[in-house]
Amino acid sequence: MKLKSAAFAVLLATSALTSAAAIAQTPLPLEADPLDDRSARRVERMEKVVRELRSIVFQGRDTGKPVVVQPAETEAMIQTMATRVTDLEESLTRLNSQNETLGFDLTQAKREASDAKAQVAALTERLNAMEQKLAAATVAPAMAEPGEPGGLPMATDADPEAAFQSARQLLLNGDYDGAERAFAGFVEQHGDSPKGAEGRYWLAETLYVRQAYADAAGAYIGAIRGWPKTAWAPDAVVKLARSLAAMNRAADACKTLDELPKRYPNASAAVKSRAATTRTQAKCA
């Protein structure tokens, strides 16, 4: 009953508004008030309201349910959407600016890393060259002929055993320079003697102490050629592996260590411990 009354009231209001709209649309004399345009706009709004009311009435009549009228906020919604779009555009602009800054920083970091890498390579090359010069300067006096200007004395004993013991005593006395020269002379003159391999081993020891790893590795290889069954041979294998690892030849060092248990299964616990440490340092599998 209330719905019918409301519908009837809406129809009356619609009729009244329609009549007012018809009257407002009736042509007026040319002398009409200047506010006619505004009145016309008001009539248009009234007509829009009438159409909405009619729609509401018909909806209520057809469904028999209360009609909830939602206020028209189209313009406000459009304005809100426009504001959000503007905010998103500003955010996107800021993000683009930040991305450009990050890209520049990344490029700069890559360039600096490349420069640093080049500097490290150059320094490494210079260091290798200096090491080679130092090794040459160290070996040259030892290999000079006795009596030559600047030449250092070498073991010249005709008796290989005496020459070996003389060089060994220098080593025991801590005279590594003298021991190196003496053992180099011994290997030069008596390398084929029964003490030749051991002489190479002790020469390698003096070179290893002086961190001349390349020369030491060559001497160790000469010492263990043929895998001699001597007390010092297992230690020579480990020292060879250490020299190779110090020369950044980890793969060769690991292969050398792999031969230790095969060639010298009865090596001492100390030698095995040093071998295990060397395997760790060389990152052997």
PLY file of the C-alpha trace (Angstrom):
ply
format ascii 1.0
element vertex 285
property float x
property float y
property float z
element edge 284
property int vertex1
property int vertex2
end_header
0.00 0.00 0.00
2.84 2.35 0.88
4.55 1.51 -2.38
1.42 2.40 -4.34
1.06 5.69 -2.47
4.71 6.52 -3.12
4.29 5.63 -6.76
1.19 7.79 -7.02
3.01 10.70 -5.42
5.92 10.25 -7.79
3.50 10.20 -10.76
1.90 13.41 -9.56
5.34 14.99 -9.20
6.26 13.72 -12.61
3.13 15.21 -14.15
3.79 18.51 -12.47
7.39 18.56 -13.61
6.36 17.59 -17.12
3.86 20.44 -17.22
6.48 22.84 -15.92
8.92 21.64 -18.51
6.32 22.10 -21.25
5.57 25.59 -20.07
9.31 26.37 -19.86
9.73 25.20 -23.45
6.92 27.43 -24.74
8.45 30.21 -26.88
8.52 33.54 -25.09
8.51 36.98 -26.61
11.80 38.43 -27.68
11.63 40.73 -24.67
12.00 37.72 -22.30
14.15 38.00 -19.24
17.90 37.34 -19.81
17.70 34.50 -17.29
15.82 32.30 -19.83
18.96 30.29 -20.60
19.44 29.48 -16.98
15.79 28.50 -16.69
16.18 26.24 -19.68
19.09 24.49 -18.03
17.05 24.07 -14.90
14.25 22.53 -16.93
16.70 20.12 -18.50
17.85 19.03 -15.08
14.23 18.65 -13.99
13.53 16.48 -17.01
16.48 14.31 -16.11
15.13 13.94 -12.58
11.70 13.05 -13.99
13.20 10.32 -16.13
15.04 8.91 -13.16
11.86 9.02 -11.04
9.89 7.24 -13.71
12.54 4.58 -13.92
12.41 4.14 -10.15
8.60 3.90 -10.16
8.55 1.34 -12.93
11.25 -0.67 -11.23
9.30 -0.69 -7.96
6.11 -1.64 -9.75
7.71 -4.49 -11.68
9.71 -6.01 -8.82
7.47 -5.14 -5.87
10.59 -4.49 -3.80
11.81 -1.28 -2.21
14.04 0.68 -4.52
17.31 2.07 -3.18
18.15 5.30 -4.95
21.86 5.86 -5.34
22.92 9.45 -5.81
24.50 10.19 -9.13
28.18 10.89 -8.57
29.50 10.39 -12.05
31.35 13.67 -12.21
32.87 13.15 -8.77
33.96 9.65 -9.75
35.47 10.93 -12.97
37.33 13.59 -11.04
38.58 10.98 -8.55
39.74 8.71 -11.38
41.47 11.63 -13.07
43.27 12.43 -9.82
44.36 8.81 -9.42
45.59 8.69 -13.00
47.58 11.86 -12.39
49.09 10.36 -9.24
50.00 7.18 -11.12
51.63 9.18 -13.90
53.69 11.10 -11.34
54.70 7.86 -9.63
55.68 6.34 -12.97
57.75 9.41 -13.77
59.56 9.12 -10.45
60.19 5.40 -10.99
61.56 6.04 -14.46
63.88 8.66 -13.03
65.06 6.25 -10.33
65.60 3.49 -12.92
67.68 5.83 -15.03
69.77 6.73 -11.98
70.24 3.07 -11.05
71.16 2.21 -14.62
73.79 4.94 -14.64
75.18 3.78 -11.29
75.31 0.17 -12.53
77.12 1.19 -15.69
79.58 3.23 -13.65
80.16 0.30 -11.26
80.79 -2.06 -14.17
83.25 0.40 -15.68
85.09 0.77 -12.37
85.17 -3.02 -11.91
86.59 -3.43 -15.40
89.24 -0.78 -14.71
90.12 -2.46 -11.40
90.40 -5.83 -13.14
92.72 -4.34 -15.75
94.84 -2.77 -13.02
95.07 -6.09 -11.17
96.09 -7.85 -14.38
98.75 -5.21 -15.03
100.08 -5.46 -11.47
100.12 -9.25 -11.69
102.07 -9.09 -14.93
104.56 -6.67 -13.41
104.91 -8.87 -10.32
105.55 -11.96 -12.45
108.15 -10.06 -14.44
109.86 -8.91 -11.24
109.84 -12.47 -9.87
111.40 -13.76 -13.06
114.09 -11.08 -12.93
114.75 -11.85 -9.28
114.96 -15.57 -9.99
117.36 -14.93 -12.86
119.47 -12.64 -10.69
119.58 -15.30 -7.98
120.41 -18.24 -10.23
122.95 -16.45 -12.43
125.61 -15.94 -9.71
125.19 -19.54 -8.59
125.77 -20.80 -12.12
128.71 -18.50 -12.84
132.05 -20.14 -13.41
134.39 -20.14 -10.41
136.86 -17.28 -10.56
134.70 -15.13 -12.87
134.17 -11.54 -11.71
131.04 -11.50 -9.63
130.88 -15.30 -9.60
130.16 -17.07 -6.32
132.14 -20.07 -5.19
130.65 -23.46 -5.91
131.49 -26.88 -4.58
134.46 -28.14 -6.54
135.39 -31.16 -4.41
136.34 -34.06 -6.58
134.78 -36.38 -4.00
130.97 -36.27 -4.45
130.40 -37.32 -0.82
132.60 -34.52 0.48
130.89 -31.97 -1.75
127.49 -33.18 -0.63
128.37 -33.03 3.08
129.85 -29.55 2.67
126.63 -28.26 1.11
124.56 -30.10 3.72
126.48 -28.43 6.53
125.77 -24.99 5.10
122.08 -25.84 5.14
122.24 -27.05 8.74
123.98 -23.82 9.69
121.06 -21.81 8.28
123.12 -20.41 5.40
120.42 -20.95 2.79
122.14 -18.78 0.19
125.41 -20.64 0.56
123.61 -23.99 0.69
121.72 -23.18 -2.48
124.92 -22.33 -4.33
126.68 -25.38 -2.95
123.91 -27.81 -3.88
123.58 -26.18 -7.31
127.30 -26.81 -7.84
126.97 -30.35 -6.53
124.11 -31.15 -8.94
126.08 -29.54 -11.77
129.20 -31.62 -11.12
127.90 -34.76 -9.45
124.28 -35.04 -10.54
124.86 -38.57 -11.83
126.40 -39.79 -8.60
124.44 -41.90 -6.08
123.82 -38.73 -4.11
122.64 -36.81 -7.17
118.89 -37.25 -6.53
119.22 -36.29 -2.87
121.34 -33.30 -3.87
118.47 -32.14 -6.08
116.05 -32.63 -3.18
118.08 -30.40 -0.86
118.59 -27.84 -3.61
114.80 -27.80 -4.02
114.47 -27.28 -0.25
116.65 -24.17 -0.33
114.69 -22.82 -3.31
111.37 -23.59 -1.62
112.42 -21.68 1.50
113.25 -18.68 -0.71
109.77 -19.05 -2.36
111.34 -19.65 -5.76
108.56 -22.16 -6.41
109.13 -22.68 -10.14
112.82 -23.55 -9.66
111.97 -25.61 -6.58
109.37 -27.62 -8.52
111.96 -28.43 -11.21
114.44 -29.57 -8.60
111.84 -31.71 -6.78
110.87 -33.37 -10.05
114.52 -34.20 -10.69
114.79 -35.59 -7.18
111.82 -37.96 -7.35
112.31 -39.05 -10.97
112.02 -42.82 -10.86
110.23 -42.66 -7.49
113.21 -43.57 -5.29
112.57 -45.53 -2.13
114.27 -43.13 0.24
113.26 -41.46 3.49
113.04 -38.02 1.91
111.12 -39.05 -1.24
107.55 -38.83 0.20
108.28 -35.38 1.60
109.63 -34.33 -1.80
106.32 -35.35 -3.39
104.35 -33.20 -0.95
106.74 -30.25 -1.40
106.40 -30.58 -5.19
102.61 -30.42 -4.82
102.93 -27.32 -2.60
105.19 -25.62 -5.12
102.73 -26.34 -7.93
99.84 -25.02 -5.84
101.81 -21.83 -5.11
102.22 -21.43 -8.89
98.40 -21.63 -9.32
98.68 -25.10 -10.86
96.19 -26.73 -8.51
95.23 -29.52 -10.93
98.88 -30.65 -11.24
99.28 -30.40 -7.47
96.27 -32.65 -6.92
97.54 -35.22 -9.42
100.89 -35.26 -7.64
99.21 -35.83 -4.29
97.17 -38.67 -5.80
100.43 -40.51 -6.49
101.65 -40.26 -2.89
99.65 -43.18 -1.40
100.31 -45.26 -4.51
104.08 -44.76 -4.53
104.66 -44.41 -0.80
101.91 -46.21 1.14
104.14 -46.34 4.22
104.81 -42.60 4.38
105.02 -41.15 7.87
102.01 -39.65 9.62
103.61 -36.19 9.43
103.97 -36.45 5.65
100.37 -37.65 5.28
99.18 -34.77 7.45
101.04 -32.22 5.31
99.62 -33.88 2.21
96.06 -33.58 3.56
96.62 -29.90 4.36
97.97 -29.31 0.87
94.95 -31.07 -0.69
92.69 -28.70 1.21
94.65 -25.64 0.15
94.64 -26.77 -3.49
90.89 -27.60 -3.25
91.40 -31.11 -4.56
88.30 -33.25 -5.08
0 1
1 2
2 3
3 4
4 5
5 6
6 7
7 8
8 9
9 10
10 11
11 12
12 13
13 14
14 15
15 16
16 17
17 18
18 19
19 20
20 21
21 22
22 23
23 24
24 25
25 26
26 27
27 28
28 29
29 30
30 31
31 32
32 33
33 34
34 35
35 36
36 37
37 38
38 39
39 40
40 41
41 42
42 43
43 44
44 45
45 46
46 47
47 48
48 49
49 50
50 51
51 52
52 53
53 54
54 55
55 56
56 57
57 58
58 59
59 60
60 61
61 62
62 63
63 64
64 65
65 66
66 67
67 68
68 69
69 70
70 71
71 72
72 73
73 74
74 75
75 76
76 77
77 78
78 79
79 80
80 81
81 82
82 83
83 84
84 85
85 86
86 87
87 88
88 89
89 90
90 91
91 92
92 93
93 94
94 95
95 96
96 97
97 98
98 99
99 100
100 101
101 102
102 103
103 104
104 105
105 106
106 107
107 108
108 109
109 110
110 111
111 112
112 113
113 114
114 115
115 116
116 117
117 118
118 119
119 120
120 121
121 122
122 123
123 124
124 125
125 126
126 127
127 128
128 129
129 130
130 131
131 132
132 133
133 134
134 135
135 136
136 137
137 138
138 139
139 140
140 141
141 142
142 143
143 144
144 145
145 146
146 147
147 148
148 149
149 150
150 151
151 152
152 153
153 154
154 155
155 156
156 157
157 158
158 159
159 160
160 161
161 162
162 163
163 164
164 165
165 166
166 167
167 168
168 169
169 170
170 171
171 172
172 173
173 174
174 175
175 176
176 177
177 178
178 179
179 180
180 181
181 182
182 183
183 184
184 185
185 186
186 187
187 188
188 189
189 190
190 191
191 192
192 193
193 194
194 195
195 196
196 197
197 198
198 199
199 200
200 201
201 202
202 203
203 204
204 205
205 206
206 207
207 208
208 209
209 210
210 211
211 212
212 213
213 214
214 215
215 216
216 217
217 218
218 219
219 220
220 221
221 222
222 223
223 224
224 225
225 226
226 227
227 228
228 229
229 230
230 231
231 232
232 233
233 234
234 235
235 236
236 237
237 238
238 239
239 240
240 241
241 242
242 243
243 244
244 245
245 246
246 247
247 248
248 249
249 250
250 251
251 252
252 253
253 254
254 255
255 256
256 257
257 258
258 259
259 260
260 261
261 262
262 263
263 264
264 265
265 266
266 267
267 268
268 269
269 270
270 271
271 272
272 273
273 274
274 275
275 276
276 277
277 278
278 279
279 280
280 281
281 282
282 283
283 284
